[in-house]
Amino acid sequence: MPAALIQHPFMSQSALVDCNAEAMVQAMLAFELALAEVQEVRGIVPAGACGQMRRLLGGHRFDIDAVAAGIASGGNAAIPFVKQGRAVLPAELKRYFHLGATSQDVVDSALMLLLKPRLAALDALLRRCRAAALALMREHEQTVMVGRTLMQQALPITFGVKVAHWAIGLEQARRRLVGVELPVQFGGAVGVHSGLDLEEPGLEGPGRDDLGLDVMDALAERLGLSTPVLPWHTDRQPVHALGTALDAAAGAAEKLALDVALLTQTEVGEVAEPSAPGMGESSSMPHKRNPVRCALIRSAARQVHGHTTVLLNAAAQPLERGLGEWHAEWAPLVDSALLLEGALEQAAVLLEGLEVHPEAMQRNLAATGGGIMAEPVAKLLSPTLGPDAAKRISAEAAETARLQGMVYAAALNAHPEVQGRLDPDQVARVTDPSLYLGGSRAQVARAAEWLMSI
């Protein structure tokens, strides 16, 4: 697949550098060496064995192409990796490498190690988004604009409120990601820590297999991963939680990008993406300034949604080892993190440099001649004319204003059932969008307080 042209541009470029095949091999090696270390402390492997392994394998260059080729026969990268590792060790050390572990222990734990710095990077990007959004909220807490429902003008809101909703969505996703645990995987062949004891089974006295949970807990601490209750070979809740949390963040970023893209339309023009040389240019139309950052965010998010579907469908895995379901998780899980990081890099730049055009917002508020204020007018008329007549008259005045290109207040005052019955100053006040913003200011203040609470 020409990934460099059709996949990688939507991902974080720095994350791509960190999440390559070599990084996966090093994560698997980190698992194996940490396992040997905690086993040595507990007397499961001889004293000094871990140090020898670390000296021999720490600088060893694994043949990544051979590891990749070996997946075709074993079904995962751990099997050829372990073979290569043992081949480097002297005979007396071979049996202590990968002791008590199974392929899934290596791969799952390595993936958690690979993703841990990515979650830290995602948190930093979401914090950048939050800071930029807070600045926009405060600057535009009183900037009046059209609120739109079903893609049509509805009632006035403030741009500060709109940004607050973007910020809350992103921050909810951030807090959800912070709560996601990346657990170590260690259970052995069938998840019950058999295989730790190299002595003859069935001898009197406690066996080393009883140390399995202790080894698992110590391994988690050594690797900086969380400690599961039990090995989770076919309990895929950790992957489910991580995958859906990544998807939630992608959805929040996509909401931001969709709104911004709609507001950048030529006929709307209320905001614009940050300008940059060549950014948003068309291959054939020199005049265009396309919302490319929004497109990149939305494309990445859509791909994350698709990957999440794969993860959800792999949640139920058979017996003690998945048959294809486990294998199907690897690429979607890593790709989702890389895609989300790419999307959030764009989102942070978008929020930090968003161009806001209040004059265009005022122009669009006036597009209906003031007809957007038909609802408060109906409320004004209702006590005198009744609710049904009030709604009909306010709608008729709005239609007259639209068809004749006149100001809504004038169309209302000229309506035969209203003429001479309303104070023009009162009509002017009730048709002023800036006076019908509900709790917009209070909502911005409350959102800002919540955003800064953690």
C-alpha positions as CSV (number, residue, x, y, z in Angstrom):
1,M,0.0,0.0,0.0
2,P,1.3,3.5,-0.8
3,A,1.0,4.5,2.8
4,A,3.2,7.5,2.5
5,L,0.8,9.1,0.1
6,I,-2.7,8.0,1.3
7,Q,-2.4,7.1,5.0
8,H,0.6,8.7,6.7
9,P,-0.3,12.4,5.9
10,F,-3.3,12.1,8.2
11,M,-1.2,10.8,11.1
12,S,1.2,12.6,13.4
13,Q,4.6,12.6,11.7
14,S,6.5,12.6,15.0
15,A,4.4,9.7,16.2
16,L,5.1,7.7,13.0
17,V,8.8,8.0,13.7
18,D,8.3,6.7,17.2
19,C,5.9,3.9,16.3
20,N,7.8,1.9,13.7
21,A,8.7,-1.7,13.5
22,E,12.0,-1.1,15.4
23,A,10.0,0.5,18.3
24,M,7.8,-2.6,18.5
25,V,10.8,-4.9,18.6
26,Q,12.3,-2.8,21.4
27,A,9.0,-2.8,23.3
28,M,9.0,-6.6,23.1
29,L,12.6,-6.7,24.3
30,A,11.8,-4.4,27.2
31,F,9.0,-6.8,28.2
32,E,11.3,-9.9,28.1
33,L,14.2,-8.2,30.0
34,A,11.8,-6.8,32.7
35,L,10.3,-10.3,33.0
36,A,13.7,-11.9,33.5
37,E,14.6,-9.1,36.0
38,V,11.6,-9.6,38.3
39,Q,11.9,-13.4,38.0
40,E,15.6,-13.2,39.1
41,V,14.6,-11.2,42.2
42,R,12.3,-14.0,43.1
43,G,14.8,-16.7,42.5
44,I,12.9,-18.1,39.5
45,V,16.0,-17.6,37.3
46,P,19.6,-17.7,38.5
47,A,21.3,-14.7,39.8
48,G,23.0,-12.7,37.1
49,A,20.9,-14.1,34.3
50,C,19.1,-10.9,33.6
51,G,22.3,-8.9,33.5
52,Q,23.8,-11.2,30.9
53,M,20.7,-11.1,28.8
54,R,20.6,-7.3,28.9
55,R,24.3,-7.1,27.8
56,L,23.8,-9.6,25.0
57,L,20.5,-8.4,23.7
58,G,20.5,-4.7,24.6
59,G,22.6,-3.7,21.6
60,H,21.6,-6.6,19.4
61,R,20.1,-5.6,16.0
62,F,17.2,-7.9,15.4
63,D,16.4,-8.8,11.8
64,I,13.0,-7.0,11.5
65,D,12.4,-8.4,8.0
66,A,12.9,-11.9,9.3
67,V,10.5,-11.2,12.2
68,A,7.9,-9.9,9.8
69,A,8.4,-12.9,7.6
70,G,8.0,-15.3,10.5
71,I,4.5,-13.9,11.3
72,A,3.2,-15.8,8.3
73,S,3.9,-19.2,10.0
74,G,3.3,-18.3,13.7
75,G,0.6,-15.7,13.4
76,N,2.3,-13.0,15.5
77,A,5.6,-11.1,15.9
78,A,6.5,-12.6,19.3
79,I,7.3,-16.1,18.0
80,P,10.1,-15.1,15.5
81,F,11.3,-12.4,17.9
82,V,11.8,-14.9,20.7
83,K,13.6,-17.3,18.4
84,Q,16.0,-14.6,17.4
85,G,16.5,-13.6,21.0
86,R,17.3,-17.1,22.1
87,A,19.7,-17.6,19.2
88,V,21.9,-14.8,20.6
89,L,22.0,-16.3,24.1
90,P,24.4,-19.0,25.3
91,A,22.8,-22.5,26.0
92,E,22.7,-22.0,29.7
93,L,20.5,-18.8,29.3
94,K,18.2,-19.8,26.6
95,R,15.6,-21.5,28.8
96,Y,15.3,-18.4,31.0
97,F,14.4,-16.1,28.2
98,H,10.6,-15.8,27.8
99,L,10.2,-18.1,30.8
100,G,6.5,-18.6,31.7
101,A,5.3,-16.2,29.0
102,T,3.3,-16.7,25.9
103,S,3.2,-14.8,22.6
104,Q,0.2,-12.8,23.7
105,D,1.9,-11.6,26.8
106,V,4.7,-10.2,24.7
107,V,2.6,-8.6,22.0
108,D,-0.1,-7.1,24.3
109,S,2.4,-5.7,26.7
110,A,4.6,-4.3,23.9
111,L,1.5,-2.5,22.4
112,M,0.7,-1.0,25.8
113,L,4.3,0.2,26.0
114,L,4.2,1.6,22.5
115,L,0.9,3.5,23.2
116,K,1.8,4.9,26.6
117,P,3.8,7.9,25.2
118,R,1.1,8.4,22.6
119,L,-1.5,8.9,25.3
120,A,0.9,11.5,26.9
121,A,1.2,13.3,23.6
122,L,-2.6,13.2,23.1
123,D,-3.1,14.7,26.5
124,A,-0.7,17.5,25.8
125,L,-2.4,18.3,22.5
126,L,-5.8,18.3,24.1
127,R,-4.5,20.7,26.7
128,R,-3.3,23.0,23.9
129,C,-6.8,22.9,22.4
130,R,-8.3,23.7,25.8
131,A,-6.1,26.8,26.3
132,A,-6.8,28.1,22.8
133,A,-10.5,27.5,23.2
134,L,-10.6,29.4,26.5
135,A,-8.9,32.4,24.9
136,L,-11.5,32.4,22.1
137,M,-14.4,32.0,24.5
138,R,-13.3,35.0,26.6
139,E,-12.7,37.1,23.6
140,H,-16.0,36.4,22.0
141,E,-18.3,35.8,24.9
142,Q,-20.5,38.7,23.6
143,T,-19.9,38.3,19.9
144,V,-23.4,37.7,18.5
145,M,-23.9,35.3,15.7
146,V,-26.6,33.2,14.1
147,G,-27.5,29.9,15.8
148,R,-28.4,27.3,13.2
149,T,-30.6,24.2,13.5
150,L,-31.2,21.8,10.6
151,M,-28.7,24.0,8.7
152,Q,-31.1,27.0,8.8
153,Q,-31.0,30.2,10.7
154,A,-32.7,29.7,14.1
155,L,-32.0,32.2,16.9
156,P,-29.0,34.3,17.9
157,I,-26.2,32.8,20.1
158,T,-22.7,34.0,20.9
159,F,-19.5,32.7,19.2
160,G,-18.2,32.2,22.8
161,V,-20.9,29.6,23.5
162,K,-20.1,27.8,20.2
163,V,-16.4,27.6,21.1
164,A,-17.4,26.5,24.7
165,H,-19.2,23.4,23.2
166,W,-16.1,22.5,21.1
167,A,-13.9,22.9,24.2
168,I,-16.2,20.8,26.5
169,G,-16.3,18.0,23.9
170,L,-12.6,17.9,23.6
171,E,-12.0,18.2,27.3
172,Q,-14.5,15.4,28.1
173,A,-12.5,13.2,25.8
174,R,-9.2,14.2,27.4
175,R,-10.5,13.3,30.8
176,R,-11.8,10.0,29.5
177,L,-8.4,9.2,28.0
178,V,-6.6,10.1,31.2
179,G,-8.7,7.5,33.0
180,V,-7.8,4.7,30.5
181,E,-5.5,2.1,31.9
182,L,-2.7,0.4,30.0
183,P,-2.3,-2.9,31.8
184,V,0.6,-5.4,31.5
185,Q,-0.2,-8.8,30.0
186,F,1.3,-11.8,31.7
187,G,-0.5,-15.1,32.1
188,G,1.4,-17.8,30.2
189,A,0.0,-20.2,27.8
190,V,-3.6,-20.3,29.1
191,G,-3.6,-17.4,31.5
192,V,-3.0,-19.2,34.8
193,H,0.8,-18.7,35.1
194,S,1.7,-22.3,34.4
195,G,5.3,-22.7,33.2
196,L,7.2,-20.6,35.7
197,D,8.6,-23.7,37.5
198,L,11.4,-25.4,35.6
199,E,11.7,-28.1,38.2
200,E,9.9,-31.5,37.9
201,P,6.2,-30.9,38.3
202,G,4.3,-32.6,41.1
203,L,7.1,-32.4,43.7
204,E,6.1,-31.7,47.3
205,G,6.1,-28.2,48.5
206,P,4.9,-24.9,46.9
207,G,5.7,-24.5,43.2
208,R,6.9,-21.4,41.5
209,D,3.7,-21.2,39.5
210,D,2.2,-19.8,42.7
211,L,4.3,-16.7,42.2
212,G,2.5,-15.9,38.9
213,L,0.4,-13.0,40.3
214,D,3.3,-11.6,42.2
215,V,5.5,-11.7,39.0
216,M,2.7,-10.1,37.0
217,D,2.3,-7.2,39.6
218,A,6.1,-6.7,39.8
219,L,6.3,-6.7,36.0
220,A,3.6,-4.0,35.7
221,E,5.5,-1.8,38.2
222,R,8.8,-2.4,36.4
223,L,7.4,-1.4,33.0
224,G,5.3,1.5,34.3
225,L,2.0,-0.2,33.2
226,S,-1.1,-0.7,35.2
227,T,-1.8,-3.9,37.1
228,P,-4.8,-6.0,35.9
229,V,-6.8,-8.1,38.3
230,L,-6.0,-11.2,36.2
231,P,-4.4,-11.8,32.9
232,W,-6.7,-10.5,30.2
233,H,-6.0,-12.7,27.2
234,T,-9.6,-13.0,26.1
235,D,-11.0,-10.3,28.3
236,R,-10.6,-7.4,25.9
237,Q,-12.1,-4.7,28.1
238,P,-8.7,-2.8,28.2
239,V,-8.6,-2.6,24.4
240,H,-12.3,-1.8,24.2
241,A,-11.9,1.1,26.7
242,L,-8.9,2.5,24.9
243,G,-10.3,2.2,21.5
244,T,-13.6,3.9,22.4
245,A,-11.8,6.6,24.3
246,L,-9.7,7.4,21.2
247,D,-12.9,7.4,19.1
248,A,-14.6,9.8,21.5
249,A,-11.7,12.2,21.1
250,A,-11.8,11.8,17.3
251,G,-15.6,12.6,17.4
252,A,-15.0,15.8,19.4
253,A,-12.2,16.9,17.0
254,E,-14.5,16.1,14.0
255,K,-17.3,18.2,15.5
256,L,-14.9,21.2,15.7
257,A,-13.7,20.7,12.1
258,L,-17.2,20.2,10.7
259,D,-18.5,23.4,12.3
260,V,-15.5,25.4,11.2
261,A,-15.7,24.1,7.7
262,L,-19.4,25.1,7.5
263,L,-18.7,28.6,8.8
264,T,-15.8,29.1,6.3
265,Q,-18.1,28.8,3.3
266,T,-17.9,31.7,1.0
267,E,-21.5,32.7,1.5
268,V,-21.1,32.5,5.3
269,G,-17.5,33.6,5.9
270,E,-17.8,33.9,9.7
271,V,-14.5,32.3,10.4
272,A,-11.4,31.2,8.4
273,E,-8.6,28.7,9.0
274,P,-5.2,30.1,10.0
275,S,-3.4,31.3,6.8
276,A,-0.1,29.7,5.8
277,P,1.8,29.6,2.5
278,G,0.2,27.2,0.2
279,M,-2.3,26.0,2.8
280,G,-5.7,25.4,1.3
281,E,-4.7,26.1,-2.3
282,S,-6.5,24.4,-5.2
283,S,-4.8,22.7,-8.1
284,S,-6.9,24.5,-10.6
285,M,-8.6,27.5,-9.0
286,P,-6.2,30.2,-7.7
287,H,-8.9,32.1,-5.8
288,K,-9.8,29.2,-3.4
289,R,-8.8,28.9,0.2
290,N,-10.0,25.5,1.1
291,P,-10.4,24.4,4.8
292,V,-7.7,21.8,4.4
293,R,-7.0,21.5,8.2
294,C,-10.7,20.6,8.7
295,A,-10.5,18.1,5.9
296,L,-7.4,16.4,7.5
297,I,-9.1,16.3,10.9
298,R,-12.4,14.8,9.5
299,S,-10.6,12.3,7.4
300,A,-8.5,11.1,10.3
301,A,-11.6,10.9,12.5
302,R,-13.5,8.9,10.0
303,Q,-10.7,6.4,9.8
304,V,-10.6,6.2,13.6
305,H,-14.4,5.4,13.6
306,G,-13.8,2.6,11.2
307,H,-10.9,1.2,13.2
308,T,-13.1,1.3,16.3
309,T,-15.7,-0.8,14.6
310,V,-13.0,-3.5,14.2
311,L,-12.1,-3.3,17.9
312,L,-15.7,-3.5,19.0
313,N,-16.3,-6.6,16.9
314,A,-13.2,-8.2,18.4
315,A,-14.3,-7.7,22.0
316,A,-15.7,-11.2,22.4
317,Q,-12.9,-13.7,21.9
318,P,-13.1,-17.5,22.3
319,L,-11.9,-19.5,25.2
320,E,-8.3,-18.7,26.3
321,R,-6.9,-17.3,23.0
322,G,-8.5,-15.3,20.2
323,L,-8.6,-16.8,16.8
324,G,-8.1,-13.8,14.5
325,E,-10.0,-11.4,16.8
326,W,-6.8,-10.7,18.8
327,H,-4.7,-10.4,15.6
328,A,-7.3,-8.0,14.1
329,E,-6.8,-5.5,17.0
330,W,-3.2,-4.6,16.5
331,A,-3.2,-2.3,13.5
332,P,-6.5,-0.5,14.2
333,L,-5.4,0.2,17.8
334,V,-2.1,1.8,16.9
335,D,-3.4,3.5,13.7
336,S,-6.2,5.1,15.8
337,A,-3.7,6.6,18.2
338,L,-1.6,7.9,15.3
339,L,-4.5,9.3,13.4
340,L,-6.0,11.0,16.4
341,E,-2.6,12.6,17.2
342,G,-2.5,13.9,13.7
343,A,-6.0,15.2,13.9
344,L,-5.3,17.0,17.2
345,E,-2.1,18.5,15.9
346,Q,-4.3,20.2,13.3
347,A,-7.0,21.0,15.8
348,A,-4.6,22.8,18.1
349,V,-3.2,24.9,15.2
350,L,-6.8,25.6,14.0
351,L,-8.0,26.9,17.4
352,E,-4.8,28.8,18.1
353,G,-5.0,30.7,14.8
354,L,-8.7,30.7,14.0
355,E,-9.7,33.9,12.2
356,V,-13.0,35.2,13.5
357,H,-15.1,37.7,11.5
358,P,-17.7,39.4,13.7
359,E,-18.7,41.7,10.8
360,A,-19.8,38.7,8.8
361,M,-21.7,37.4,11.7
362,Q,-23.6,40.7,11.9
363,R,-24.2,40.6,8.1
364,N,-25.7,37.1,8.4
365,L,-27.8,38.1,11.4
366,A,-29.3,40.7,9.1
367,A,-29.8,38.4,6.1
368,T,-33.5,37.9,7.0
369,G,-34.1,41.5,7.7
370,G,-34.5,40.6,11.3
371,G,-36.8,37.7,10.7
372,I,-34.6,35.6,13.0
373,M,-36.3,37.4,15.8
374,A,-39.8,36.1,15.0
375,E,-39.9,34.0,18.2
376,P,-39.5,36.9,20.7
377,V,-42.0,38.9,18.6
378,A,-44.5,36.1,18.9
379,K,-44.0,36.2,22.7
380,L,-44.6,40.0,22.7
381,L,-47.9,39.6,20.7
382,S,-49.2,36.6,22.5
383,P,-50.8,38.3,25.6
384,T,-52.8,40.6,23.3
385,L,-53.6,38.4,20.3
386,G,-53.3,34.9,21.6
387,P,-50.5,32.4,20.9
388,D,-51.8,31.1,17.6
389,A,-52.4,34.5,16.0
390,A,-49.2,35.8,17.4
391,K,-47.2,33.0,15.8
392,R,-49.0,33.4,12.5
393,I,-48.5,37.2,12.4
394,S,-44.8,37.0,13.4
395,A,-44.2,34.4,10.6
396,E,-46.2,36.5,8.0
397,A,-44.1,39.6,8.9
398,A,-40.9,37.6,8.5
399,E,-42.0,36.3,5.1
400,T,-43.0,39.8,4.0
401,A,-39.6,41.1,5.0
402,R,-37.9,38.3,3.1
403,L,-39.9,38.7,-0.1
404,Q,-39.8,42.6,-0.2
405,G,-36.3,43.0,1.2
406,M,-37.4,45.2,4.0
407,V,-36.6,45.3,7.7
408,Y,-38.5,42.8,9.8
409,A,-39.5,45.5,12.4
410,A,-41.0,47.6,9.6
411,A,-42.9,44.6,8.1
412,L,-44.3,43.8,11.5
413,N,-45.4,47.4,12.3
414,A,-47.1,47.5,8.8
415,H,-49.0,44.2,9.4
416,P,-52.8,45.1,9.3
417,E,-53.4,43.2,12.6
418,V,-50.6,45.0,14.4
419,Q,-50.5,48.4,12.8
420,G,-50.7,51.1,15.5
421,R,-50.9,48.6,18.3
422,L,-47.2,48.3,19.2
423,D,-44.7,50.8,20.5
424,P,-42.0,51.1,17.7
425,D,-39.3,51.4,20.4
426,Q,-40.6,48.2,22.0
427,V,-40.5,46.4,18.6
428,A,-36.9,47.7,18.1
429,R,-35.8,46.2,21.4
430,V,-37.5,42.9,20.9
431,T,-36.0,42.5,17.4
432,D,-32.5,43.3,18.5
433,P,-30.5,40.0,18.4
434,S,-28.0,41.2,21.0
435,L,-30.8,41.4,23.6
436,Y,-32.0,37.8,23.0
437,L,-29.1,35.6,23.9
438,G,-30.6,33.7,26.8
439,G,-27.9,32.6,29.2
440,S,-25.0,32.7,26.7
441,R,-22.7,34.8,29.0
442,A,-23.4,32.6,32.0
443,Q,-22.8,29.5,30.0
444,V,-19.4,30.7,28.8
445,A,-18.5,31.5,32.4
446,R,-19.6,28.1,33.6
447,A,-17.8,26.3,30.8
448,A,-14.6,28.2,31.5
449,E,-14.8,27.3,35.2
450,W,-15.3,23.6,34.4
451,L,-12.5,23.6,31.8
452,M,-10.1,25.0,34.4
453,S,-11.2,22.7,37.2
454,I,-8.7,19.9,36.4
